[in-house]
Amino acid sequence: MQKQSSSQTRQYIEKHKAILEQRRRELETRLQAIENDFEEPRNPDDDDRATERNNDEVLEELGEAGQKELLAVQAALDRIGAGTFGTCVKCSKPIGEKRLDAVPHTPFCQSCAQSFEA
């Protein structure tokens, strides 16, 4: 993050905390809906059963992706609580505001994130 006054920094962090908490609620709601869908009674008809299996696979993938994102969001909220939000967990340099605005739960600066992609 760029150099800001203490009050600007608090406002910036509070803004991202609100965004992260909202995303956490959305993910928890989506994951609960997926879980509820898995608990629904299944149709014994063989033709419908194949479609349901395909739907289950898609739901399972969505659930796994949602759980991973939920963990990342919670980790970002933990960093806010620890006072380290906005600092790269790999190199300890500030994470750019544009990057945090785009991906509020990112633990990495742009440079470190690119090194993982290579």
C-alpha positions as CSV (number, residue, x, y, z in Angstrom):
1,M,0.0,0.0,0.0
2,Q,1.1,3.5,-0.6
3,K,2.1,5.8,2.3
4,Q,-1.1,7.0,3.8
5,S,-2.1,8.8,7.0
6,S,-3.1,6.6,9.9
7,S,-6.7,7.5,9.5
8,Q,-6.6,6.8,5.7
9,T,-5.0,3.4,6.4
10,R,-7.6,2.5,9.0
11,Q,-10.4,3.5,6.5
12,Y,-8.7,1.5,3.8
13,I,-8.4,-1.6,6.0
14,E,-12.0,-1.2,7.3
15,K,-13.2,-1.0,3.7
16,H,-11.5,-4.2,2.8
17,K,-12.6,-5.9,6.1
18,A,-16.2,-5.1,5.1
19,I,-15.6,-6.5,1.6
20,L,-14.0,-9.7,3.0
21,E,-16.7,-10.2,5.6
22,Q,-19.4,-9.8,2.9
23,R,-17.6,-12.3,0.6
24,R,-17.2,-14.7,3.5
25,R,-21.0,-14.6,4.1
26,E,-21.7,-15.1,0.4
27,L,-19.4,-18.1,0.3
28,E,-20.8,-19.7,3.4
29,T,-24.3,-19.3,2.0
30,R,-23.3,-20.8,-1.3
31,L,-21.5,-23.7,0.4
32,Q,-24.5,-24.4,2.6
33,A,-26.8,-24.4,-0.5
34,I,-24.4,-26.9,-2.2
35,E,-24.5,-29.1,1.0
36,N,-28.3,-29.0,1.1
37,D,-28.4,-30.0,-2.5
38,F,-26.3,-33.1,-1.8
39,E,-28.7,-34.0,1.0
40,E,-31.8,-33.9,-1.2
41,P,-33.3,-37.3,-2.0
42,R,-32.2,-38.6,-5.4
43,N,-34.5,-39.7,-8.3
44,P,-34.4,-43.5,-8.8
45,D,-35.0,-43.1,-12.6
46,D,-31.8,-44.3,-14.4
47,D,-32.0,-41.5,-17.1
48,D,-32.2,-38.8,-14.5
49,R,-29.6,-40.4,-12.3
50,A,-26.9,-39.9,-15.0
51,T,-27.8,-36.2,-15.1
52,E,-27.7,-35.9,-11.3
53,R,-24.2,-37.5,-11.2
54,N,-23.0,-34.9,-13.7
55,N,-24.6,-32.1,-11.6
56,D,-23.1,-33.6,-8.5
57,E,-19.6,-33.4,-10.0
58,V,-20.1,-29.7,-10.9
59,L,-21.4,-28.9,-7.5
60,E,-18.5,-30.7,-5.9
61,E,-16.0,-28.7,-7.9
62,L,-17.8,-25.5,-7.0
63,G,-17.8,-26.5,-3.4
64,E,-14.1,-27.2,-3.4
65,A,-13.3,-23.8,-5.1
66,G,-15.6,-22.1,-2.6
67,Q,-13.9,-23.7,0.3
68,K,-10.5,-22.7,-1.0
69,E,-11.6,-19.1,-1.4
70,L,-13.3,-19.1,2.0
71,L,-10.0,-20.2,3.6
72,A,-8.2,-17.4,1.7
73,V,-10.8,-14.8,2.8
74,Q,-10.5,-16.0,6.4
75,A,-6.7,-15.8,6.2
76,A,-7.0,-12.2,5.0
77,L,-9.3,-11.3,7.9
78,D,-6.8,-12.9,10.2
79,R,-4.1,-10.7,8.7
80,I,-6.3,-7.7,9.4
81,G,-6.6,-8.8,13.0
82,A,-2.8,-9.3,13.2
83,G,-2.1,-5.9,11.7
84,T,-0.3,-7.4,8.6
85,F,-3.0,-6.9,6.0
86,G,-1.5,-5.4,2.9
87,T,1.9,-6.8,3.4
88,C,3.2,-9.7,1.2
89,V,3.5,-12.9,3.3
90,K,6.5,-13.9,1.1
91,C,8.7,-10.8,0.8
92,S,7.1,-8.5,3.4
93,K,6.8,-5.7,0.9
94,P,3.5,-3.7,0.6
95,I,0.9,-5.1,-1.7
96,G,-0.3,-2.5,-4.2
97,E,-3.7,-0.9,-3.6
98,K,-4.9,-1.8,-7.1
99,R,-4.0,-5.5,-6.4
100,L,-5.9,-5.4,-3.1
101,D,-8.8,-3.7,-4.7
102,A,-8.9,-6.5,-7.3
103,V,-8.2,-9.4,-5.0
104,P,-8.8,-8.3,-1.4
105,H,-7.8,-11.8,0.0
106,T,-4.4,-12.0,-1.8
107,P,-1.5,-12.7,0.5
108,F,1.1,-11.8,-2.2
109,C,2.3,-8.7,-4.0
110,Q,2.2,-8.8,-7.8
111,S,5.9,-9.8,-8.1
112,C,5.6,-12.8,-5.7
113,A,2.3,-13.9,-7.3
114,Q,4.0,-13.9,-10.7
115,S,6.8,-16.0,-9.4
116,F,4.3,-18.7,-8.4
117,E,2.8,-18.6,-11.9
118,A,6.2,-19.2,-13.6
